[in-house]
Amino acid sequence: MADIRIDDVLDEAGWHALPLCADPGFDHRTCDFWEDRERGSKAARLAWLEAPAAPKAPAAPSPASDNPFLAVRSTEPAFNPFEASGPASFNPFLDDADDAAPNPFAPGSGGKASAVPATPDVPRKLALLTRGAGVFGSYAKVLIRDGEAAAYCQFGPLTAYPRAQRTRDLYPRLPDAPLPAVITCIATTAAARGEGLGLRLVRAVCDDLAGRGYTAVETYPEADAHPDATSAATPAFWEAAGFSRVVDDARFPVMRLELA
């Protein structure tokens, strides 16, 4: 009996557990196809596998020139006749009584909500996968079989994946209230195919999304894509997972599952 567990990708250890793609030209660890509405790519990009280098400190100013014909430049800011003389926040057209009430959803406003902290010191894909962890939860799961990653699934709110929203915009008849969660990627390693592990992982994701309050989940496969060249599986796979074809497009059908 195989030892199987399903882990959420919430940190660098989880990101390193993402399985390699069967086609070496693609890489789950560097793909931003669904996160970028226009120019996202599934390509393997080795530079993205490491955290970005720390920014260099600014160079020290060069000593003053000893050229007697070169005027000494002032370090004082130039006078701006259009700059208000009062404090930066002063607005002569705003009465004290007109001050806007604090917005609890705006960063730094004093409300309970706060912006998701930037993560410049981690690989780009890991930052994408964890940017909503404090609000939505995990965006990806990995199925581990006998200690080895065997399947990967990426999912989340529609707002996290502009490419999915762009695809969905092609079909105005799709229900837009409430918006569904989306599964953007499902992949099984070549060695683990044919054992139902991808379906098992999808079921776990759907159960998780239902627990987070979603009532439906959609996915957008490419009908004729080669299994190693697509991250969204095939319509037949989603039908086996219980999804229905709600848009029967010849190339980009929409598959949907109503969650109990």
Backbone torsions as a table, in degrees:
resi	resn	phi	psi	omega
1	MET	NA	125.2	-179.1
2	ALA	-71.5	146.3	175.0
3	ASP	-90.3	113.4	-175.7
4	ILE	-122.7	133.7	172.4
5	ARG	-140.2	159.6	180.0
6	ILE	-123.5	121.1	-176.3
7	ASP	-111.0	144.0	171.0
8	ASP	-81.1	145.9	176.9
9	VAL	-93.5	102.0	-175.7
10	LEU	-128.1	-4.3	-178.2
11	ASP	-154.4	-176.3	-175.6
12	GLU	-65.8	-33.5	177.7
13	ALA	-62.9	-42.8	177.6
14	GLY	-65.7	-38.5	178.5
15	TRP	-64.2	-41.1	178.1
16	HIS	-65.5	-20.8	-180.0
17	ALA	-79.9	-10.1	179.1
18	LEU	-56.5	129.7	-178.0
19	PRO	-71.4	153.8	175.8
20	LEU	-71.5	150.3	176.9
21	CYS	-74.0	150.7	177.6
22	ALA	-63.7	-36.0	175.2
23	ASP	-93.7	117.5	-175.8
24	PRO	-65.9	-10.0	176.9
25	GLY	-74.4	-13.6	-179.9
26	PHE	-114.7	160.1	-179.9
27	ASP	-156.4	118.4	177.7
28	HIS	-60.4	-29.2	-174.4
29	ARG	-76.0	-11.9	179.3
30	THR	-127.4	0.6	-176.9
31	CYS	-70.6	133.0	170.8
32	ASP	-130.9	29.5	-176.5
33	PHE	-57.8	-46.4	-175.0
34	TRP	-82.2	-25.2	-178.3
35	GLU	-81.3	-16.6	-179.3
36	ASP	-113.3	116.0	-173.7
37	ARG	-62.0	-34.4	-171.9
38	GLU	-110.5	-43.8	-168.3
39	ARG	-122.0	19.3	-179.5
40	GLY	-62.5	152.6	-176.3
41	SER	-137.2	147.8	174.3
42	LYS	-96.5	0.9	-171.6
43	ALA	-65.7	153.3	173.3
44	ALA	-76.2	122.5	-179.5
45	ARG	-126.2	101.5	-172.9
46	LEU	-60.7	-32.2	-178.2
47	ALA	-64.7	-21.5	-178.3
48	TRP	-86.7	-3.6	-177.7
49	LEU	-81.4	-10.0	178.8
50	GLU	-116.0	158.1	174.2
51	ALA	-66.7	146.6	178.7
52	PRO	-63.3	148.3	179.6
53	ALA	-65.7	146.9	178.3
54	ALA	-63.8	141.1	-179.9
55	PRO	-62.8	143.2	179.6
56	LYS	-75.2	147.3	176.4
57	ALA	-67.2	145.2	179.7
58	PRO	-61.9	145.1	-179.3
59	ALA	-66.3	146.0	177.7
60	ALA	-66.1	143.9	179.5
61	PRO	-62.8	142.5	-179.9
62	SER	-72.3	150.4	-179.8
63	PRO	-62.5	157.2	-179.4
64	ALA	-59.8	142.9	-178.5
65	SER	-71.4	146.4	175.7
66	ASP	-98.6	21.6	177.8
67	ASN	-79.2	113.6	-175.9
68	PRO	-67.5	-15.5	-178.3
69	PHE	-95.3	0.5	-179.7
70	LEU	-102.6	119.0	-178.4
71	ALA	-64.8	142.8	176.7
72	VAL	-73.7	126.8	-179.1
73	ARG	-83.0	134.6	179.0
74	SER	-73.3	142.3	175.9
75	THR	-90.0	-4.4	179.2
76	GLU	-78.9	142.9	178.2
77	PRO	-65.1	145.9	179.2
78	ALA	-66.3	147.8	178.4
79	PHE	-68.5	131.8	178.5
80	ASN	-113.6	108.7	-176.8
81	PRO	-67.0	-14.2	-177.6
82	PHE	-98.3	-1.3	-178.1
83	GLU	-83.4	132.7	179.3
84	ALA	-63.9	143.3	-177.9
85	SER	-85.0	-13.8	-179.1
86	GLY	-83.9	-171.6	177.9
87	PRO	-61.9	157.1	-174.7
88	ALA	-57.9	-31.3	-176.2
89	SER	-86.4	-2.2	-176.4
90	PHE	-70.6	129.6	176.7
91	ASN	-129.1	109.3	-175.1
92	PRO	-65.5	-14.0	-177.6
93	PHE	-97.9	2.4	-178.0
94	LEU	-115.1	116.6	176.0
95	ASP	-74.0	155.2	178.7
96	ASP	-57.1	-33.4	-177.0
97	ALA	-73.9	-13.2	-176.7
98	ASP	-94.3	3.3	-178.8
99	ASP	-56.5	133.3	-178.4
100	ALA	-69.7	146.6	175.5
101	ALA	-68.8	146.5	179.7
102	PRO	-60.3	143.0	178.9
103	ASN	-96.1	113.7	-176.1
104	PRO	-66.5	-13.1	-178.8
105	PHE	-100.2	-1.5	180.0
106	ALA	-92.7	135.4	179.9
107	PRO	-58.1	136.8	175.9
108	GLY	73.3	13.7	-175.8
109	SER	-88.6	-7.3	-177.7
110	GLY	94.9	-5.5	178.2
111	GLY	-79.0	179.0	-177.8
112	LYS	-75.5	-31.4	-178.5
113	ALA	-77.7	149.3	177.7
114	SER	-142.2	158.3	-179.0
115	ALA	-68.7	150.5	174.7
116	VAL	-67.2	126.9	-175.6
117	PRO	-63.4	144.9	177.0
118	ALA	-68.7	149.4	-179.5
119	THR	-129.6	70.4	-176.4
120	PRO	-73.5	-11.7	-174.2
121	ASP	-99.6	18.9	177.7
122	VAL	-126.6	160.1	176.6
123	PRO	-55.8	147.8	-172.4
124	ARG	-55.8	-46.0	-177.3
125	LYS	-65.4	-37.5	177.8
126	LEU	-63.3	-39.8	176.8
127	ALA	-61.9	-39.0	178.6
128	LEU	-66.1	-39.7	-177.0
129	LEU	-74.0	-21.8	-174.7
130	THR	-112.0	3.1	-173.1
131	ARG	-66.6	-22.8	-179.9
132	GLY	-112.1	16.3	-173.1
133	ALA	-60.3	-35.6	-177.7
134	GLY	-76.9	-12.4	-177.5
135	VAL	-112.6	-51.9	-175.6
136	PHE	-94.9	-37.6	-171.3
137	GLY	112.8	-161.2	-176.7
138	SER	-69.5	151.9	176.5
139	TYR	-108.2	-1.4	-176.3
140	ALA	-155.7	151.7	175.6
141	LYS	-134.1	149.1	176.3
142	VAL	-124.0	131.5	174.7
143	LEU	-92.5	123.7	-179.3
144	ILE	-106.6	124.0	177.0
145	ARG	-117.0	121.0	-180.0
146	ASP	49.6	42.3	175.3
147	GLY	83.9	-2.3	-178.8
148	GLU	-118.4	138.0	176.8
149	ALA	-65.4	127.2	-177.5
150	ALA	-118.6	-23.7	-178.9
151	ALA	-153.1	152.8	-176.3
152	TYR	-136.7	140.6	177.3
153	CYS	-140.0	132.5	176.9
154	GLN	-116.1	141.4	-173.2
155	PHE	-158.3	-177.2	175.7
156	GLY	149.1	-170.7	178.2
157	PRO	-70.9	150.6	-179.5
158	LEU	-56.8	-34.9	-178.0
159	THR	-65.2	-17.3	-179.9
160	ALA	-82.1	-11.6	-173.0
161	TYR	-130.9	85.5	-177.8
162	PRO	-56.7	-31.8	179.3
163	ARG	-66.9	-37.6	176.3
164	ALA	-65.5	-40.8	177.9
165	GLN	-63.1	-39.5	178.6
166	ARG	-62.2	-42.5	177.6
167	THR	-64.2	-43.1	-178.1
168	ARG	-66.0	-31.7	179.9
169	ASP	-63.5	-18.1	178.8
170	LEU	-69.8	-16.5	-173.1
171	TYR	-126.6	81.0	-175.5
172	PRO	-60.9	-16.9	-178.3
173	ARG	-78.4	-8.1	176.4
174	LEU	-66.4	140.8	-179.8
175	PRO	-63.5	139.1	-178.4
176	ASP	-117.7	8.9	176.9
177	ALA	-148.3	116.4	-6.8
178	PRO	-78.0	154.1	178.7
179	LEU	-67.9	145.4	179.6
180	PRO	-81.6	162.3	161.0
181	ALA	-76.3	164.2	179.4
182	VAL	-129.8	146.1	168.4
183	ILE	-107.8	115.9	-176.7
184	THR	-93.6	-32.9	-173.4
185	CYS	-136.9	137.7	168.9
186	ILE	-144.0	126.5	-177.2
187	ALA	-147.3	140.4	175.4
188	THR	-119.7	140.3	177.8
189	THR	-64.5	154.2	-178.7
190	ALA	-56.7	-37.6	-177.3
191	ALA	-70.8	-20.0	-174.9
192	ALA	-107.7	8.5	-176.7
193	ARG	-74.3	153.8	176.8
194	GLY	83.2	7.5	-177.9
195	GLU	-112.4	4.7	178.4
196	GLY	77.4	14.5	-176.8
197	LEU	-72.2	-35.8	177.0
198	GLY	-62.9	-42.7	177.8
199	LEU	-64.6	-38.9	178.9
200	ARG	-63.1	-40.6	180.0
201	LEU	-68.2	-41.1	177.9
202	VAL	-61.2	-41.5	178.8
203	ARG	-61.6	-39.5	179.0
204	ALA	-65.5	-39.6	178.7
205	VAL	-64.7	-45.2	-179.4
206	CYS	-63.6	-39.4	176.6
207	ASP	-62.7	-40.3	179.1
208	ASP	-63.6	-46.7	-179.2
209	LEU	-63.2	-38.5	176.4
210	ALA	-62.5	-39.1	177.6
211	GLY	-67.0	-22.9	177.8
212	ARG	-87.6	0.7	174.7
213	GLY	102.1	3.6	178.9
214	TYR	-78.5	144.5	-180.0
215	THR	-106.2	-7.8	179.0
216	ALA	-156.6	155.4	175.9
217	VAL	-137.1	140.7	179.5
218	GLU	-124.1	158.6	174.0
219	THR	-147.1	157.4	-169.3
220	TYR	-131.5	78.2	-178.0
221	PRO	-74.9	162.8	172.8
222	GLU	-103.4	118.2	-165.4
223	ALA	-58.7	-42.3	-171.9
224	ASP	-107.9	16.9	-176.8
225	ALA	-74.7	148.3	174.9
226	HIS	-68.7	141.0	-177.2
227	PRO	-53.7	-31.8	-179.2
228	ASP	-85.0	-6.6	-175.5
229	ALA	-110.4	3.5	179.9
230	THR	-126.7	147.7	176.7
231	SER	-103.0	-0.7	-173.5
232	ALA	-114.9	16.5	177.1
233	ALA	59.3	-157.6	-176.2
234	THR	-122.4	159.7	175.9
235	PRO	-55.5	-37.3	179.6
236	ALA	-62.1	-38.1	178.1
237	PHE	-61.7	-45.6	-176.3
238	TRP	-69.5	-33.3	175.3
239	GLU	-64.1	-38.8	176.7
240	ALA	-64.7	-25.9	178.8
241	ALA	-86.6	2.5	177.4
242	GLY	97.6	3.1	179.7
243	PHE	-80.0	153.1	175.9
244	SER	-110.2	149.5	178.6
245	ARG	-86.0	99.8	-176.3
246	VAL	-90.2	-17.4	170.0
247	VAL	-130.1	114.5	-173.4
248	ASP	-94.5	57.3	177.9
249	ASP	-76.1	143.7	-175.7
250	ALA	-65.5	-27.9	-177.3
251	ARG	-113.8	-42.6	-176.8
252	PHE	-124.1	73.8	177.0
253	PRO	-69.3	159.6	175.5
254	VAL	-111.2	125.0	178.8
255	MET	-106.6	136.9	-174.0
256	ARG	-139.1	142.0	175.8
257	LEU	-127.0	125.2	174.1
258	GLU	-82.7	127.3	-177.2
259	LEU	-92.0	135.7	-179.6
260	ALA	-71.3	NA	NA
